[in-house]
């Protein structure tokens, strides 16, 4: 987390005010008399760095105290109010523009992590923004005081604020801003004593060079000596400490030049020219040191990442149960890493330098070589399995290209897995054989049962016809000789024989239904329901029932079987609603996902919902057969037909409140129904 953002907004404002006030005093103190030319303006660097460290919505906590601090410092030195406000406003505008450009084109986290980043920060934060601000402030100052020279004002502002940003922004950003990644292991080994020694050396060398009287014969005034501590810090300690060393040297250089000391104070030369040369030296020293430090840090981080990747690779290889090779196009082994050397034909040290044809079984070498070449040509993973004739084990080899002339091959012993797969395959084959045998036995048993049912039913029908025939002859020929009880007995014999005949016929039809093939096609359920209603009407000519059939969708089904479904459901609805004052039957539909649900509802006597599961069994009845005729097989017919179409059927009811039978079918396609009104038939 950024150190500056740990404080509250009020604390940030106080810190900004204090830092800007001290920096403004430093900048105002470094004026050249009598020209009044400030050598540098540190508040510009403080403002830029704090704007980069603060979210945009909190910029007001930086801008306001910074502006107040600069105005206060200027007031201590009796600077005119209009001039002070103009400079402060320009400084604030310059800081906002520079911070925006750096965030837009460089990014704000982290900075100075590469030479490109260093140069862009200086270009945007110290040159471009200061050029624009310098032009604007010069135009304003010329309007305030016509005696001022526009070019001199613009240059003065550019040099002072640009140098302030160049010195203070890297210093603050590197110490209180986000670090450039994690600390380098090499850099962390540098002792604190060495850091202090570099600081002392930089301070001492700068004092010796820049705080002496200018003398061409004195070689200690050569500024090249100041470069050595900066180079030392860049090589050993990174961007953070390089910014400190460069700031120390630049500060002493400027203070010495302002005071008339150092190599840039040439006798009889213009003071402005002297300070300008000192400023340029400070900027070049800063940029060169930070660029060198960023290059070295980038290199160190790359080496550290390389070492970590190498360690990660070694750890990964040591954790894998595989043997990993690196080979060239000819199959020569360039490297070998394994956790089980005993699995190799030769020790790993003897494998390296030999060819695949020398170590692998000769019968699979062509396949391995082809897979190796394919991985290079296509750039895709190539996998093959083989069984070694020497060890009788199964192996899997994977080839993946790592360059244009090298591949990585991964050898894995898959003997256990292969044997397991073979075992599972054998078990599956045995199971399939048993399933075929049991299916054949079951089919034969079913055929026998159907034949038995057909034979029994056929053999039963002849005696039943005889019983019914003789009973009918008795009624016809001896009606006048029979008592009323005898006539009643004959009627009951004939009625039960006919009922038994109907049961036998139903059983035959039910058994045949299982063998009947389903001929599916696109069927209009609306038409099927209407035709089934005509059949039901013929069977119940004495009933008057109101029937409502909603538009039904098309499905993929057997039309004959679906007609039988509607006949059975409508017959039940007619039968059990006949005793109602106003019997009513409704056929409706709804689509859920890819299923259509068709419901046939009546307002008849209903049934106990707890016994609904018995409805679809053969010969299962919930009502007295003397009261409601039927064989008890109709709903079993419905269930078998719907199941053969991949659907399901269920019933819902309450005693005395009617019943609703619903079946679902997969949809083939839905067609638009033109006729939207319900079909109403009065029977």
N, C-alpha and C positions, 0 to 999 in steps of 0.2 A: 504493500500500500504506500502511496506517496506520502512522505512525511508531512508536507504542508497541509494536506487534506485531513489530517487527524484533528486539526483545531476547528473550533466552532467558527461560524461566519464572523462574529465579533472579534475573536482571537486572531483570525486571518487579517482582518482590517487593521488591528493594532500592529501586527508584525509587518504588514506592508507599509504602514505609515512610518514606523521606526526605520526600517531598511531604506526606504526612499528618502527619508529626511537626512540620514547619515550620508547616503550616496550623493544627495544634492549638495550637501556641505563640501564633500570631496570635490565635486565638479566645479562648484563656484570658487573654491579656494585655488584651483589650478588655472586661474586666468592669467593671461600675459598682460602686463601693464606696459604702456598705457592703452594698448589697443582694446583691452577688455575681451580678448579671445580666449574662450574656455578650451583647454586642451582635450578634455573628454567630458562626457555627461553620463555618469554611471546609472542614474535612474532609468535611462532607456533600456539597459540590459536587465535591471531588476524587474521592470514592468513587463518586458517580453517574456522572461523566464516564468514569472508568476502567472501570466495569462495562459501559458502553455501547460502549467501544472494545475489549472483550475477549470472546472466545467464552465461552459459559456453562460449558463444561467446564474453563475456566481461571479461573473466578471465585475459586477458593480462593487463587490467587496475588495477588488484590487484597484480598479480605476479611480474611484473616489478618494481613498486615502493616499494613493500615490500622487494624484493631482494636488491635494491639500498640502502634502509634505513638500513638493517642489515649490509651490507658491510661498510657503512659510520660509523655506531656506532662501529663496530669492529676496524676500522681504527683509531678512537679516542683513543683506548686503545692499539694501536701498535700491533695488532694481525697480524701475517704473512699473506700475501696475499693468498698463496695457501691454507692455513688452513681456512681462512675466506670464500673463494670461495667454498671450499668443504662443509663446514657446511651450507652455504646459499643454495647451490644446493640441498643438502639432505633435508633441511627444505622445499624447494619448492616442491620437489618430494613427500615428505611425505604429505604435505597439499593437493596436487592434488589427491593422492591415497585415503586419508581419506575422502575428499569431495565426490569423486566418490562412494565410498563404502556406505557412509551415505545416499546419494541420491538413491542409488540402493536398499539398504536393509531396510532403515528406512523411506525414504521420507524426503523432505525438508520443508514441511509446514503442520502443525506446528511440532516442535520438543519438547521433554520433556513433552508430554501430557499423558504419561503413564509410569509406572516403566520399562516396556520392552523397550520403546523408550530411556529412560535415560541410561539404561545399555548397549544397543546397540551402542549409541553414544560414550560412554566411551570406549567400547570394540574396535570399529572400528577407532575412532578418536584419542584415547590416548594410546592404547595398540598395536593393530595389525599393524597399519601404522608405529608407532614408532619402533616396533621391527624390521620390515623390513628395515626401513631407518637406524636404529642404526647398524645393521649388515653390510650394504653397506658402511656407512661412516667410520666404524671402519676398514674395509678392506683397504679403500683408505688412511686413516691416518697412518696405519701401513706401507704402501708403502712409504708415504712421510717421516715419521720419524720412522725408525726401532726400536728405543728405547722405543716406546710406546707399551703398553700391549693391545692386541686386545680386551679381555674381559672387561677390565676397560673402554676402549673407547666406546664400545657398550653400556655398562651399564650407563655410564655417559650421553651419548646422549639420551638414552631411558628415564631416570629419569627426565632430564631437560625439554626436549621438550614435553614429556607426561604430566608432571605437568603443563606446560604452556598451553597446549590444554585443560586440565581438568579445569583450573581456568578461563581462559579468554573466551573460546568458549561459555560456558553457560551464562556468564555474558553479552557478546555482543549480542548473539542470542536472549536472553530473553528481551533485552531492545530496540534494533533497528531492530529486526526481526519481523515476523508476530506473533500476539498474539495467544494464545491457545483458540480458539473460542472467544466468547464474554465475557466481564468481568462478573464475578460472582456477583450476587446481594449481597450475604453475604460479599464477599471480598470488594466490593465497599463501604460498610458501615464503614470499618476500617478507622479511622481518620489519617490525616497526622502526627499528634502529636505522635501517636503510632508507626508509621514507623520510625520517627526520634528517638524516644526513643529506639527502637530495634537496630538501627544503633549505637547509642551512647553506649548502653549496650554492644553490640558485640565488639566495639572498646575498651571500658574500660576493659572488662573482658580479652580480648586478650592481652592488654598491661600488665595487672596485672600478667597474667599467663606466658607470653613468654618474658617479658622484665625485669625479676628479675634474680639475681644470683642463679645458681642451688644450692638448699639446700634441702636435703632429709627431714629435719625437718619442712620445710615450706609447709603447705598444700595448700597455694594459688597457688602453681605452678602445681597443678594437672590439666591436660588438659581436664578433664571431665567437668569443669566449662564452657569451650568454647562451648560445645554441647548445653547448655541451650538456648542461643540466637538463634542458628540455629533451634532448635525445636520450639521455640516461633514463629519465622518467618514462618516456614513451616505450623504450625497449623493455623496461622492467616492471612498470606499475600500471600501465593502461591509461584510459582516457581521463578518469577522475583525477588522478594525481598529476597528469600532464597539464590539465587545465589549471590546477593550482600553481604549478611551477611557472607556466607561461604567464599567468596573471601577476605573480610576484615580479617577474622580470619586466613585464610591460609597465607595471605601476612605478617601479623605481626608475625605469627609462624615461617615463613622461615627467615624473617629479624632478629628476635631475635635469632634463632638458628645459623645463620651465624655469628652474633656478639658475640656469646658465652653466651647467656642468655637462660632461659627457662628450662623446665623439660628434654629436650632431650640432653642438653649439660652436659653429665656425665663426671666428672673429670677423667683424665688419659685414656679416651677412644678415639678411632680413630674419626677424624672429619668427615670423609666420612660416617661412620656408624651413627653418630649423625644426620647428615643432611638427610640421607636415612630414618631414623625413622620419622623425621619431615615431610618429603615428603609423606610418607605413611599415616600419621595422616591427613594431609591436603586432600589427595585424598579420604580417607574413610569418612571424614567429609563432603566433597562436595557430594559424591555419596549418602550417607545416607540422607542428607538434601534434595537433589533434588528428590530422590525416595519418601520420605515421603510427600513432597509438591505435587508431581504429583498424588500420591494416594489420598490425601485429595481433590485436585482440581477435580480429576475424580469423586470422591464421591459427591462433591458439585454440579458439573455439572449434574450428574445423578439425584440428588435430585431436582435440579432446573428444569430439563427436566420433571421429574415426576410431579412436581407441575404445570408446564405449561400444560402438557398433561391432568392433572386432571381439570385444569381451562378450557381448551379447550373442554373437555368432558362435563363439566357442562354447558358451554355456548351453546354447540351443543344441549344438551338435552333440555335446556330452550327454544331454538329456534324451536324445532320440535313440531308439533301438535300431537305427539304420546305419549303413555305411555310405559315406558321401565321398564321391570322387570328383575331380576336375580333370577333364580330358580335352585333347585337341581334336582336330578333324580326322586325324588318322587313327584315333582311338588310344593314343598314348596317355597314360595316367600321369598327370602333373601334380596331383595332390591327393591325399587319402586321409580321411578322418573317420574313426570308428570307435565304438565303445565295447565292441566284442571282437577283438583280433582273431579269436579262435574260429570265427565264421569265415575268415579269408583263407584262400589256398596258400598264400604266402604272407609273411609279416608285412605290416604297412610300409616299413622302410624299404622292403624289397619290391613292393608293388609299384611305387613311384619310379617312373622311368621306363616301365615295361608297357607292352601293347596289349590291347584287349584280346587279340588273337592268341596270345601266349598264355593267358590266365583263364579265359572263359571256355566252356565246352565248344568244340569245333562246330557242332551241328547248329548252334544258335548264334554264332558270331555274325553271319550275314544279316540276320534279323536285327541284332543289336546295332550293327554298323548302319543299316538303313534307317533305324529310328533316330540314331545320333545325327545323321545328315539331315533328316526331315526336321528335327528340332531347330537346326541352324537355318534351314531354308524357309520354313514357315513361321518361325518364332513362337510356335505353340508347344505345349507340353506333350511329349510322346511317352506312352506307357505300353509295356508289354510284359507278359509273364512267360516263364519257361520252367522246365524241370531239368535239374542237373542229372546227367547220367552217372556222374561219379558219386554224388552224395545222396541221390534219389530224393532230394528236397525240392520244394517249389520256391521260386523267387519272383519278385516283381521289381522291374527296373523302370525308373522314370528319368527322362532326359529333358532338360530345359536349358536353353541358350543363355549364356551370361555375357557373350561378346560375339563378334563375327567369326571367331575361330576357336572358341572354347565353349564347352558345355559342362553343366553340372549333372552328374548321374547319381541317383539315389537308389541303392540296392537294399531291398528288404526281404527278409525270410518270411514267407507267407504260407509255410507248410501247414501249420495248425489251422489257419483260416481256410485254406484250400481243402484240407481233409474234412473240415466241418461242413463246407459247402457241398462237397461230394456226398457226405453222409446225409445231409438234409435232402439233397436231390434224390438219393436212393430211397429215403423214407417216403418222399412225396410220390415217387413212382410206385412204391409198394401200396401206398394209400390209394392212389388212383386206380390201381389194379383191383384192390378190394372194393372200392366204390363201384367200379364197373360190374364186378361180380355180384355185389349186393343189389345194385340197381337192376341187373338182369333177373336175379331171383325175385326181387320185389315186383318187377313187371310181370313175371310169370305168375306170381301169387295173385296179383290184381286181375290178370286175365282169367285165372281160374275162378276167382270170386265172382267176376262179372258173368262168366259162363255159367257158374252155379246159380247165380241170381236169375239169369235169363231162363235157365232150364227149370228152376223151381217155379218161377213166376209163370212160365209157359205151361208147365204141368198142372199148376193150381187153377189156371183159368178154365180148363176143360171141365173139371168137377164142379166148379162154381156155375158154369153155364148149364150143366146138367141139373144142379140143385135148383137154380132159378127157373129152368124150363119145366121141371116136374112140378114145382110149386105153382107155376102159372097154369099148368094143365089141371091140377087139382082145383084151383080157383074157377077155372072155366067149365070143366066137365061135371064137377060135383058141388057146385056152388049151392044148389038147392038142398043138398043133403048134409051140408056142413053147418055146425053150430056157429054162433057168433064168436066164441072163443077160438074155434078152429080157424075161422077166417082171419082173426087177428093174428094168430100164430103164423099163418101163411104169409100175411103181409109183412110181418117182422122178418121172416126168413128171407123173403125176396129183397127187402130193404137192406139187410145186412150183407147178403150175398153181392148186391150191387156195390155197396160201400167197399167190401173187400176187393171186388174187381177193380174199383177205382184206385185203391191203394196199390194193388199189384201193378196196374198200368203206370202209376206215378213212380214206383220203385224202378220199373224198367226204364222209364224216361230219365230218371236221375242217374242210373248206372250208365246209360248211353251218353249222357252229357259229358262224362269224364273222358270218353274216347272221341267225342266229336271235335274235329279241328275248328279253330277259331279263324274265320275269314274276315280280317279287319280291313276297313276302308273308311273314308270320311263319311260320317253319318250325321244327318240332321235330326237331333233329338226332338225338335218340335214336331216334325212329321211323324216320327216313330211313336211319340206319345199320343198324337191324335188318332193314328191307326189302331193303337192298342185300346184306346177309349171306345172305338167302334166295336171291337171284339167284346169288350166288357159289357157294353150296352146290350149286345145280343144275348148275353148270359143272364142279364138282370132286367128283363123287359118291364117288370112290375115296379121297379124302383124309380123314384124321381129325385135326382141328386143334382145340386148346382156344382158344376166343375169349372175351375179357373186354371188355365194353363198359360203361364208366362212364356215369353219368348226364350227358347233354350238355345245354347250354342251348339256348334258342330264339334264332334269328337271322332277319334280314330278307333272304331269298334266294329263288332259283328252286328249287323243290323237285325238279323233274326233273333239273336240272343237278347239284344237290348229290348226288342219288342216283347219278348217273354218276361223280362224284368218289369216293364211297365204294366203288362197284363196282370201279373201276380200282385204288384203293389196296389194298383187301382182296384182289383177285385177285393182285396182285403179292406181297402178304404170304403168301398161300396157296402160290403157285407157288414162291417162293424159300425157303420153310421146309419144303417137302414132304420133303426128304431128312433132316431132323433126327429123332432118336429120339422126341422129344416136342415136336412143333411147337406153337407158342403165338403168338397174336396179341392185342395189347391196344390198345383205343381209349380214349384219355383226353383230358381238356380242362382248361384253366386260363384265367382271365380276367386280362388285364393292361391297366389303364386302361380304354379303351372297345373293346378287341379281345378276341376269344376265339380261343385257339389249340387246334386239334384235332390230335392226334398218333395215327398208326397205326404201331405198332411190332411187329416180328416177331423171332424168334430164328434166322433163316435164315442163308444163307451170307454176306450182306452184300456190300459192294463197297469199292473203294479210294476214300477220301474226297477225294483230289485230283482225281478225275474226276466229282465229284458234279454239276458244272455241265452236263455233257453229257446228264444223265438226261432233262432236260425239252425236248430238241430232237427234231424229227421224225426218225424212223428212227435215233435214236441208241441203241445197245445196248452194255452193258458185259459181256454174257455170250454164250456160244456159242448161236446160235439152234437148233442141233441138240440142245442139252441142255435149253434152256428156250424153249418156244414163245412166239410173240407177234410183233406187228407193229412194236413200237418207237414207237408213237404214243400209247399210253395215258397216259403222264405228261405229254406235250404237251397232251393233252385237259385234264388236271387243271390245269395251269398257266393255260391260256387261260380256263377257267371261273372259277378263283379270281381272276384279274386282272380279269375283267369284273365281279366282285362287289366290287372295291376292296380285295382282300386280296393276300397273297403266299404262296408255297409254297417250302419248302426241305427238304433231306434230310441226315441224319446217319448215319454208319455206320462200321464197321470190318470188315475182311475176317474172316469166320468168326464174327462176334459180332452178327449181325443188322443190321437197318436200321430207321430211324425217319423217316417222312415226316410233316411238320407243315405245316399251312396255317392262316392267320389270316383272320378275317372280322370286319367291324364288327358290334357288338352292336345289335340292335333293343331288346331288353329281356331281363332275366334273370327267369326264373320259378322259384319254389321247386320242387325236385324231391322228390316224395313218396317215391318208391322209392329207397332209398339203397344197396341191395345191387347188386353187379355182375351183369350178365347173362352166364351161362356156358353155352356151347353146345358140345357134343361132337359132332363130325362124323365 
